[in-house]
């Protein structure tokens, strides 16, 4: 998948990397759809996000989990009349 977003994926040195790293960012790029949903197809059970508390508690979220939650949020926003390209600001508790 990385080939979709980088002009060059193999580098011979750190200097080569610094000089030639160039991203391909499509006009309609959407990280959730173009990257996260793609990972959910490729490796649905792979851990995408690991939350750890100060007490050592852990919660693991797979790409499948994140896609399901993202789809639920999108459906909710659509039910409110919010559509593609609409801007939404979320204020979340810590």
Secondary structure, 3 states (H helix, E strand, C coil): CHHHCECCCCCCCHHHHHHHCCECCCCCCCHHHHHHHHHHHHCCCCEEEEEECCCCCEEEEEHHHHHHHHHHHHHHHHHCCCCCCCCCCCCCCC
